[in-house]
Amino acid sequence: MEVSLALKIKENEKLHRYLKEHSYYYIKLNRNPKYYDELLSEYKKYNRSNHFDKINNAIDNAELISNVIKMME
């Protein structure tokens, strides 16, 4: 992998963590640094879906708590 590309990835901690979890991108980036754009787009999709999952989990937890409170009344 090119040094400048590796430094770009290391600067962004979340992207670096994503790359560790999806290590097959290391192979792609070693072969061709142009895959960096693909990595970024996949990371952004993953990040968006991750935020929506967190919001949905928070809503589900709030509904569960309100249901438990209603049952206790």
C-alpha positions as CSV (number, residue, x, y, z in Angstrom):
1,M,0.0,0.0,0.0
2,E,1.2,3.5,-0.7
3,V,2.5,5.4,2.3
4,S,0.3,8.4,1.6
5,L,-2.8,6.2,1.5
6,A,-1.8,4.4,4.7
7,L,-1.4,7.8,6.4
8,K,-4.8,9.0,5.2
9,I,-6.4,5.9,6.6
10,K,-4.6,6.2,9.9
11,E,-5.7,9.8,10.4
12,N,-9.3,8.7,10.5
13,E,-9.7,6.4,13.5
14,K,-13.2,5.2,12.5
15,L,-12.1,4.4,9.0
16,H,-9.0,2.6,10.3
17,R,-11.3,0.5,12.7
18,Y,-13.6,-0.3,9.8
19,L,-10.6,-1.4,7.7
20,K,-9.5,-3.7,10.5
21,E,-13.0,-5.3,10.6
22,H,-13.1,-5.6,6.8
23,S,-9.6,-6.7,6.2
24,Y,-10.2,-7.8,2.6
25,Y,-9.8,-4.2,1.6
26,Y,-6.1,-4.4,2.5
27,I,-5.7,-6.8,-0.4
28,K,-7.5,-4.6,-2.8
29,L,-5.7,-1.5,-1.6
30,N,-2.3,-3.2,-2.0
31,R,-3.1,-4.2,-5.5
32,N,-4.5,-0.8,-6.6
33,P,-4.8,2.4,-4.5
34,K,-7.8,3.4,-6.6
35,Y,-9.9,1.1,-4.4
36,Y,-9.7,3.8,-1.7
37,D,-12.8,5.5,-3.2
38,E,-14.7,2.2,-3.0
39,L,-13.5,1.8,0.6
40,L,-14.8,5.2,1.5
41,S,-18.2,4.7,-0.1
42,E,-18.6,1.3,1.6
43,Y,-17.5,2.9,4.9
44,K,-20.1,5.7,4.5
45,K,-22.9,3.2,3.8
46,Y,-21.8,1.1,6.8
47,N,-21.7,4.2,9.0
48,R,-25.2,5.4,8.0
49,S,-26.7,2.0,8.6
50,N,-25.0,1.8,11.9
51,H,-26.5,5.1,13.0
52,F,-30.0,4.0,11.9
53,D,-29.6,0.8,13.9
54,K,-28.6,2.7,17.0
55,I,-31.6,5.0,16.6
56,N,-34.0,2.1,16.1
57,N,-32.5,0.3,19.2
58,A,-33.0,3.4,21.3
59,I,-36.7,3.7,20.1
60,D,-37.3,0.0,20.9
61,N,-35.8,0.4,24.4
62,A,-37.9,3.5,25.0
63,E,-41.0,1.6,24.0
64,L,-40.1,-1.4,26.2
65,I,-39.6,0.9,29.2
66,S,-42.9,2.7,28.6
67,N,-44.7,-0.7,28.3
68,V,-43.1,-1.9,31.6
69,I,-44.1,1.3,33.3
70,K,-47.7,0.9,32.1
71,M,-47.8,-2.6,33.4
72,M,-46.6,-1.5,36.8
73,E,-49.4,1.0,37.2
